[in-house]
Amino acid sequence: EHQILRLMPRLLELGLNVEHFYHGGPHYLRSRFDTGGLTSHFIDLRANGRFRFISDAAALFSARGYEIVHAFGGTANLYERWAAVRAGIPVILGGWRSRRPEKSLLLRLLYSLFNRWSGAWIINSPTNAVALDAFLGMKRLRAYILPNAFDFDGNPSGQHAILPKEIADWIAGRWSVVMLGRAEESKNYDLFIDVAASIAQKRKDICFVLIASTDHTRRSRVLEQRLRKRISDEELSSFILYTGRLDDAASLLGNFSIFLFTSDSEGCPNAVIEAMAAGLPIVMTRSTDTGLLVSEGENGYTSAGSVEELSRLVESILDDEETRARFGERSRDLAERNFDSADSAWLLARIYLKEWDLAMGRS
């Protein structure tokens, strides 16, 4: 949703008439779509059932006169592409935002089925091509890499929202290590807790804040409960604060000292880009193609994922004020260079127009 919210205004500025459509789960940013005058449609998949949903979605696509349907990620690659086929949309595009292949064999087969009517897939990192290889019918399809989008105009360097008082009081002047993301297993929050526990054995001037937003799924809620119980059972509550979801969490990141990202598998993680934009040094696992995110020894470090190495890298940055400041400034520079929303929207518009020309038989 953040990516679409950032790209839509830029695409509209370029003259494309772009609308947003979703089929399930809470629309966390709906108010920001409305405030920005961005059109967002919703048909409830669960309430309608699959077949009625497809019929209603296809009718909406036809009524709105869409010429291109881009399934941004996840099950949109099934339901939105299915509706687009029913509606006879000329250009149908898939989208994948993780390097992990779809686990469900049935979903892989269904996603592959709609490759027959699709022209291309859009991914946000070269490593995501691994996931695309798990689909059938990919030989004739094109794959485009579209970097994640971030708006820097509204995020001046050095400015950030004020931390809620209860969080600031808990940190109480200590160095603070933060991680931000959804509550899902691939984020490997256990490794984050392992690093915190390791450092807590040696020193009391560093604390860890986990901002993990739980979604509407049972799996996500169960993970949150397990992590909270682990922190309590291991008596780490003085060193690890599990906040859950915070509104506009990205705007708070500048209050922390360093960003630690422990994920097992990623496409191009928004959270890391948001931390870079906030001017934080980055320590992260090699869970994706990190080339656009971390310049080794310039804005942070990457690790294979051992607790010992991650702990050492975190402490080395926090213990060197000059390095910490230099890394933070470099993070912001790299984020602006690699992930500006205007550049991403321009590239996406070119992809759309190229696929339209190909569908129309033009070169």
Backbone torsions as a table, in degrees:
resi	resn	phi	psi	omega
1	GLU	NA	-41.4	178.2
2	HIS	-60.5	-42.2	-179.6
3	GLN	-63.1	-45.1	-179.7
4	ILE	-65.8	-40.4	179.1
5	LEU	-61.0	-36.5	-179.3
6	ARG	-78.5	-32.9	-176.2
7	LEU	-81.3	-35.8	-173.3
8	MET	-57.7	-48.9	180.0
9	PRO	-60.8	-36.9	179.5
10	ARG	-66.9	-40.3	178.4
11	LEU	-66.7	-37.7	176.7
12	LEU	-64.2	-38.6	177.0
13	GLU	-61.7	-31.8	179.7
14	LEU	-80.6	-4.2	175.6
15	GLY	99.8	5.4	176.3
16	LEU	-89.5	137.3	176.8
17	ASN	-89.4	103.7	-170.3
18	VAL	-117.1	135.2	176.6
19	GLU	-129.5	156.9	-177.2
20	HIS	-109.1	141.9	178.9
21	PHE	-138.5	137.1	177.0
22	TYR	-141.7	161.3	-169.2
23	HIS	-127.5	-3.1	-178.2
24	GLY	-171.7	157.5	177.8
25	GLY	80.5	163.6	-179.5
26	PRO	-68.8	141.1	176.9
27	HIS	-95.2	85.0	-171.2
28	TYR	-59.8	-29.8	-174.0
29	LEU	-103.7	16.5	-175.1
30	ARG	-54.6	-41.5	-178.1
31	SER	-63.4	-34.5	179.2
32	ARG	-74.5	-33.3	172.3
33	PHE	-61.6	-46.8	-178.1
34	ASP	-64.4	-44.3	-179.9
35	THR	-61.0	-36.9	-179.9
36	GLY	-82.4	2.3	-179.5
37	GLY	68.3	28.4	-177.6
38	LEU	-96.2	130.0	-177.1
39	THR	-76.3	126.0	-179.2
40	SER	-134.6	121.6	-179.3
41	HIS	-105.2	149.6	178.8
42	PHE	-139.1	130.6	167.8
43	ILE	-127.5	127.3	-173.6
44	ASP	-79.7	109.1	-179.7
45	LEU	-63.4	-44.2	-177.0
46	ARG	-64.7	-43.3	-176.6
47	ALA	-70.9	-33.1	-174.6
48	ASN	-91.3	-24.1	-171.7
49	GLY	83.0	156.9	-171.6
50	ARG	-59.5	-48.2	-170.4
51	PHE	-73.0	-41.0	175.8
52	ARG	-66.3	-38.3	178.1
53	PHE	-58.4	-48.4	-179.0
54	ILE	-59.8	-42.5	179.0
55	SER	-62.1	-46.7	-179.3
56	ASP	-67.4	-40.3	-180.0
57	ALA	-66.4	-41.7	178.1
58	ALA	-62.4	-39.8	178.2
59	ALA	-63.9	-40.5	177.7
60	LEU	-64.0	-46.0	-179.5
61	PHE	-58.5	-42.8	179.9
62	SER	-66.9	-43.6	-178.5
63	ALA	-64.0	-35.4	-179.4
64	ARG	-81.2	-10.9	176.8
65	GLY	71.7	32.8	-179.3
66	TYR	-65.3	141.2	175.6
67	GLU	-109.3	-19.8	178.7
68	ILE	-134.7	131.6	171.8
69	VAL	-120.3	122.2	-179.9
70	HIS	-114.2	109.0	174.7
71	ALA	-77.1	109.8	-168.4
72	PHE	-70.4	-30.8	179.1
73	GLY	176.0	172.5	174.2
74	GLY	60.5	-143.5	-175.6
75	THR	-72.8	-5.9	170.9
76	ALA	-58.9	-27.1	178.9
77	ASN	-66.7	-18.7	173.4
78	LEU	-96.4	-60.8	-168.6
79	TYR	-73.7	-43.5	180.0
80	GLU	-71.2	-37.9	177.9
81	ARG	-69.3	-36.7	176.6
82	TRP	-60.4	-47.7	178.5
83	ALA	-63.5	-36.9	179.6
84	ALA	-65.3	-39.2	176.2
85	VAL	-62.8	-45.9	178.8
86	ARG	-59.4	-36.1	-177.1
87	ALA	-83.8	-7.2	-179.8
88	GLY	71.1	34.3	-179.8
89	ILE	-66.7	131.7	-176.3
90	PRO	-64.6	-38.1	-176.3
91	VAL	-121.9	119.4	179.2
92	ILE	-122.2	125.6	-177.0
93	LEU	-123.8	141.5	173.2
94	GLY	-94.7	167.4	177.6
95	GLY	-147.1	135.1	-178.8
96	TRP	-136.1	133.2	-172.0
97	ARG	-125.4	29.1	178.4
98	SER	-147.6	152.9	175.4
99	ARG	-83.9	-10.6	-179.2
100	ARG	-80.2	128.9	173.1
101	PRO	-65.3	154.7	174.8
102	GLU	-59.9	127.9	-176.7
103	LYS	-71.6	-37.2	-175.3
104	SER	-74.9	121.2	178.0
105	LEU	-61.8	-38.5	179.7
106	LEU	-62.1	-46.4	179.6
107	LEU	-64.6	-38.4	177.7
108	ARG	-59.6	-42.2	179.4
109	LEU	-66.9	-40.3	179.8
110	LEU	-68.8	-43.1	176.1
111	TYR	-59.0	-41.6	-179.5
112	SER	-63.7	-35.8	-180.0
113	LEU	-56.0	-42.2	-176.0
114	PHE	-83.0	-1.6	168.9
115	ASN	-62.7	-25.4	-179.5
116	ARG	-59.5	-31.9	-177.5
117	TRP	-106.2	1.6	-176.8
118	SER	-98.4	155.2	179.6
119	GLY	-99.9	-30.5	-173.4
120	ALA	-164.4	169.2	171.3
121	TRP	-120.5	145.1	177.2
122	ILE	-115.8	122.9	-178.7
123	ILE	-121.2	163.3	-177.1
124	ASN	-109.8	8.4	176.8
125	SER	-160.1	144.4	177.9
126	PRO	-56.5	-31.5	-178.0
127	THR	-66.5	-19.2	179.8
128	ASN	-69.0	-14.1	176.9
129	ALA	-60.6	-25.0	176.3
130	VAL	-60.5	-41.5	179.7
131	ALA	-68.4	-39.1	-179.8
132	LEU	-64.2	-30.9	-179.6
133	ASP	-63.0	-18.1	-180.0
134	ALA	-80.4	-8.6	179.3
135	PHE	-94.2	151.7	177.2
136	LEU	-89.1	157.0	175.9
137	GLY	75.1	24.0	-176.7
138	MET	-86.0	-14.2	-172.4
139	LYS	-60.9	-37.5	-176.9
140	ARG	-89.6	-5.0	-176.9
141	LEU	-93.5	152.6	177.2
142	ARG	-95.8	154.8	174.9
143	ALA	-127.8	127.6	179.6
144	TYR	-114.2	142.8	175.9
145	ILE	-100.6	119.9	179.0
146	LEU	-118.7	108.3	179.3
147	PRO	-60.1	150.1	175.8
148	ASN	-57.9	153.3	-176.9
149	ALA	-106.9	141.1	175.7
150	PHE	-140.8	141.2	178.4
151	ASP	-95.6	114.9	-179.6
152	PHE	-94.9	-17.8	-179.5
153	ASP	-59.5	-40.4	-178.6
154	GLY	-93.0	10.9	-179.0
155	ASN	-130.6	68.7	-178.7
156	PRO	-58.3	141.6	179.5
157	SER	-60.2	134.8	177.2
158	GLY	87.5	-6.8	179.4
159	GLN	-107.2	140.3	178.7
160	HIS	-156.6	159.5	178.5
161	ALA	-70.0	156.1	-179.3
162	ILE	-78.0	134.2	177.8
163	LEU	-62.5	142.9	170.4
164	PRO	-54.3	142.1	-172.5
165	LYS	-57.6	-38.3	-177.0
166	GLU	-65.5	-31.9	177.9
167	ILE	-74.3	-45.6	178.9
168	ALA	-60.2	-40.7	179.4
169	ASP	-66.2	-36.5	179.4
170	TRP	-67.8	-41.0	179.1
171	ILE	-63.7	-43.3	172.2
172	ALA	52.3	46.4	173.4
173	GLY	82.2	0.4	178.4
174	ARG	-77.8	160.0	167.3
175	TRP	-61.4	139.7	-175.5
176	SER	-124.8	127.3	177.9
177	VAL	-105.4	128.3	-174.2
178	VAL	-123.8	149.4	169.0
179	MET	-136.0	140.4	-176.9
180	LEU	-128.3	135.7	177.1
181	GLY	172.8	-179.3	175.3
182	ARG	-80.2	154.7	177.0
183	ALA	-80.1	89.8	177.0
184	GLU	-145.4	152.7	-171.2
185	GLU	-59.2	-35.7	-175.4
186	SER	-63.5	-19.0	-180.0
187	LYS	-73.0	-16.0	177.6
188	ASN	51.8	55.0	177.5
189	TYR	-65.4	-20.7	175.7
190	ASP	-62.1	-36.7	177.2
191	LEU	-65.8	-40.0	175.9
192	PHE	-57.9	-44.5	179.4
193	ILE	-67.5	-38.1	178.1
194	ASP	-59.7	-43.3	179.5
195	VAL	-64.5	-43.7	178.9
196	ALA	-60.3	-44.2	-179.4
197	ALA	-64.0	-38.9	179.7
198	SER	-63.6	-45.7	-178.9
199	ILE	-71.2	-35.1	-179.3
200	ALA	-63.4	-24.7	178.0
201	GLN	-69.1	-23.3	-173.4
202	LYS	-105.4	-31.3	-173.0
203	ARG	-151.9	155.6	-174.8
204	LYS	-113.0	4.8	-176.0
205	ASP	-95.4	8.1	-180.0
206	ILE	-126.9	134.0	176.1
207	CYS	-129.0	166.4	-173.4
208	PHE	-128.7	132.7	-179.4
209	VAL	-120.7	122.1	-178.8
210	LEU	-109.4	110.4	178.7
211	ILE	-102.8	89.8	-175.2
212	ALA	-116.7	114.5	-176.0
213	SER	-88.2	124.8	178.9
214	THR	-86.6	131.4	179.6
215	ASP	-93.5	-164.4	-173.2
216	HIS	-81.9	-1.3	-175.4
217	THR	-87.7	151.4	178.8
218	ARG	-63.8	-38.9	-178.6
219	ARG	-59.0	-41.3	-179.9
220	SER	-66.6	-42.6	179.8
221	ARG	-65.3	-40.5	179.2
222	VAL	-63.9	-39.7	178.8
223	LEU	-62.9	-45.0	178.6
224	GLU	-58.5	-45.6	-179.7
225	GLN	-60.5	-41.8	-179.1
226	ARG	-65.8	-42.4	-179.1
227	LEU	-66.4	-42.4	178.1
228	ARG	-62.3	-40.3	179.1
229	LYS	-65.4	-40.0	179.6
230	ARG	-62.7	-44.4	179.3
231	ILE	-60.3	-41.5	179.3
232	SER	-69.2	-47.5	-176.1
233	ASP	-62.7	-34.4	-178.3
234	GLU	-91.6	9.3	176.7
235	GLU	53.9	49.0	-179.6
236	LEU	-108.1	8.8	-174.4
237	SER	-64.1	-19.9	177.0
238	SER	-78.6	-17.2	-174.8
239	PHE	-116.4	-19.9	-178.9
240	ILE	-126.4	124.5	175.7
241	LEU	-110.7	116.6	176.0
242	TYR	-95.4	106.3	-174.5
243	THR	-86.0	-21.2	-167.0
244	GLY	72.3	-158.0	-177.4
245	ARG	-75.4	135.7	174.0
246	LEU	-120.9	136.2	177.9
247	ASP	-62.7	133.2	177.7
248	ASP	50.2	48.9	-174.7
249	ALA	-59.8	-32.1	-177.6
250	ALA	-59.5	-33.2	-178.4
251	SER	-71.7	-13.4	-179.3
252	LEU	-92.2	-13.2	-169.6
253	LEU	-61.4	-30.5	-179.1
254	GLY	-64.0	-11.3	178.0
255	ASN	-79.8	-13.0	-175.3
256	PHE	-98.1	171.7	-173.1
257	SER	-92.5	-35.1	-173.9
258	ILE	-158.1	152.6	179.5
259	PHE	-111.0	123.8	178.6
260	LEU	-113.5	122.5	-176.3
261	PHE	-121.2	118.0	-169.2
262	THR	-113.9	20.4	-174.8
263	SER	-62.8	151.9	175.9
264	ASP	-86.0	-33.7	-172.2
265	SER	-152.3	128.6	-177.2
266	GLU	-143.8	160.6	165.9
267	GLY	-88.2	-90.5	171.1
268	CYS	-133.9	100.4	-168.1
269	PRO	-69.4	121.7	176.3
270	ASN	-56.0	-40.9	-173.9
271	ALA	-58.7	-39.2	179.9
272	VAL	-66.9	-41.5	178.4
273	ILE	-62.8	-41.5	179.2
274	GLU	-63.5	-37.9	176.9
275	ALA	-67.6	-39.0	176.5
276	MET	-62.3	-45.2	179.4
277	ALA	-61.5	-29.4	178.4
278	ALA	-80.7	-3.2	177.7
279	GLY	79.8	36.7	179.3
280	LEU	-102.5	142.4	166.8
281	PRO	-63.0	149.6	-175.5
282	ILE	-118.6	131.5	165.8
283	VAL	-123.6	123.1	-175.3
284	MET	-146.6	156.2	174.0
285	THR	-74.6	158.5	179.0
286	ARG	-84.6	63.7	-175.1
287	SER	-90.6	-2.9	-179.2
288	THR	-157.4	-175.2	170.8
289	ASP	-73.5	103.7	-172.1
290	THR	-87.7	4.1	-173.1
291	GLY	-57.4	-37.2	-179.5
292	LEU	-85.1	-9.4	-173.4
293	LEU	-103.1	-44.6	-175.3
294	VAL	-128.8	123.2	169.0
295	SER	-99.0	108.3	-170.7
296	GLU	-52.1	127.1	177.5
297	GLY	75.5	3.5	179.0
298	GLU	-114.6	-43.0	174.6
299	ASN	-128.0	2.6	178.7
300	GLY	161.7	-160.9	-177.5
301	TYR	-141.7	154.3	171.7
302	THR	-113.5	158.2	-175.6
303	SER	-142.8	153.1	173.7
304	ALA	-69.4	-18.5	174.0
305	GLY	116.3	17.0	177.4
306	SER	-80.9	144.7	-179.8
307	VAL	-60.2	-43.1	-176.9
308	GLU	-62.1	-45.9	-177.8
309	GLU	-68.0	-44.5	179.9
310	LEU	-61.8	-41.7	178.9
311	SER	-61.9	-44.1	-179.0
312	ARG	-63.4	-42.5	-178.4
313	LEU	-66.7	-41.8	177.9
314	VAL	-60.2	-48.7	-178.2
315	GLU	-64.7	-36.7	-178.0
316	SER	-64.2	-35.9	178.5
317	ILE	-73.9	-44.9	-177.1
318	LEU	-66.2	-28.9	-177.3
319	ASP	-84.9	-1.8	-178.0
320	ASP	-126.1	100.4	-175.6
321	GLU	-60.4	-40.8	-178.6
322	GLU	-65.7	-43.4	177.9
323	THR	-63.3	-43.6	-179.0
324	ARG	-59.9	-45.0	180.0
325	ALA	-67.3	-42.7	-178.2
326	ARG	-66.3	-43.4	178.7
327	PHE	-61.9	-42.6	-179.4
328	GLY	-62.5	-42.7	178.9
329	GLU	-64.7	-40.2	179.6
330	ARG	-67.7	-35.5	177.0
331	SER	-57.6	-48.0	179.8
332	ARG	-60.5	-43.3	-179.6
333	ASP	-60.6	-45.3	-179.0
334	LEU	-65.6	-39.5	179.2
335	ALA	-62.9	-44.8	179.9
336	GLU	-64.6	-35.8	-178.7
337	ARG	-71.4	-40.1	-168.8
338	ASN	-100.0	-17.8	-168.9
339	PHE	-134.4	26.0	179.2
340	ASP	-67.1	130.8	-174.6
341	SER	-62.6	-30.8	179.2
342	ALA	-64.8	-40.6	178.7
343	ASP	-67.5	-43.5	-179.9
344	SER	-63.2	-41.4	179.9
345	ALA	-65.7	-40.0	178.4
346	TRP	-62.0	-43.4	178.7
347	LEU	-65.3	-42.5	-179.7
348	LEU	-64.9	-40.3	177.6
349	ALA	-61.0	-40.7	178.5
350	ARG	-64.1	-39.1	177.4
351	ILE	-62.2	-47.7	-179.9
352	TYR	-57.7	-46.1	-176.1
353	LEU	-70.4	-35.5	176.8
354	LYS	-64.3	-45.0	-179.5
355	GLU	-66.5	-34.4	176.0
356	TRP	-63.5	-46.1	179.7
357	ASP	-61.2	-42.5	179.5
358	LEU	-63.5	-41.0	179.9
359	ALA	-66.2	-31.8	-179.9
360	MET	-86.9	0.7	177.8
361	GLY	80.2	18.6	178.7
362	ARG	-104.6	158.6	176.7
363	SER	-112.3	NA	NA
